């Protein structure tokens, strides 16, 4: 399939004669391009057209009724220097055309001699020539900006390692007012003999082998004994035929980095001493952990809470039994409005002080973001984003499973927003039956703290008086005996069924008693947390 002809917008400035008609015919008949031509006969009309529109090329005769040959080109070019100009001249005006070429014209043709093919070729040449000139000028400007402004030292050398160009930063570093002062000199004119000889040897090897020197750390000492450390890269300098004509390179001052390395080395030794001292403070740390455990327990509600609403009151019944050290479970009751309240329950991965510190962070975030609790999805998503901001600088990931349960007493509904946490259990006290809230897979969100910008979905279920929702952490279902048999969800559901006719708080104690009997343990390896939510019967 033939390619589409390029469209060229041309301004044709030429007096009315046979030559101008011939040129128009050539342009109309061209198979190489589609020409949109505007024709004027006077320079003033051409200047007005240039002012009003943009043109791909100007085709202009020098001898015009309102302009002399030596002035026609100058006026167009000086006013619109970026417009390509092809001069269409009579033979007697060739000297003027040659002079115009010296001052910026791209090409000229003798009108009555030019062939159609040569005419179109000259147009394309003129357009391409000015495009190439602009590209070359842009490259010059870019190189000039680089050489004038980059703080690193840039240098070009010939095969004898003499400078042929350096940038301003290198010139200023060597006390020169102008980079040209370095031309023809070598490193021996600026640096002590040790560094200068090493640099010379490296450059001669590059010239002989064509292999760059990359990321070499050097200590530069000037003739004035000023010392600095640099990271150097040197490459072979090639001509347009690929021959090595010298070398060029860039050096980045890393003196500050070397100083920091020394500081780090000293600090590392100090750290070793401190580590030895920390070993002696283990006993004190254990005591501190016990204190932290007591403080942590003070953060967690230990008594039932009833929130009155315009519907039926919403009651929360907690049971929390921490492990022997500080743990990672946390829950909070959140009043929302006159008919809604929520439970936030989370379990931080691991135990000990790290988990306790993270629960402290979570507690602060829950308090700060509780105004968003009317939207379970937004509430959990914003907590996750805040945790990611806190954890982003840590090498070790911190995982937090969580669930947010919102109860609406007016609509008798429950909304559950899930973040990798065990699904809660629905308990029918009247019929002593239990079931798991089966959250659809698409509504199950990942644990918090590992992924940015997670929008946690929300699932909605009916919830009526006479039922309880029991939320828990994995310390309940993963409690195990000496044979590694776990209490499990089935054990929890059976225990809740058996105790469903007891008052709610006693029911939760009964569950823990069943856990003690099954595992044979009084204390568990993980925190045990149970929270029951119900409408008042």
Helices and strands as residue ranges (DSSP letters): E 6-13, H 18-29, E 33-40, H 43-52, E 57-61, H 69-79, E 85-89, G 91-93, H 94-102, E 107-110, H 116-149, E 153-158, E 163-166, H 168-173, G 179-182, G 187-189, H 193-209, E 213-221, E 227-238, E 244-253, H 255-279, H 282-299, E 305-307, E 314-321, E 329-335, E 340-348, H 352-369, G 370-372, H 376-391, E 400-408, E 413-419, E 425-428, E 433-436, G 441-443, E 444-445, E 458-462, E 467-472, H 474-477, H 488-498, H 504-519, E 528-535
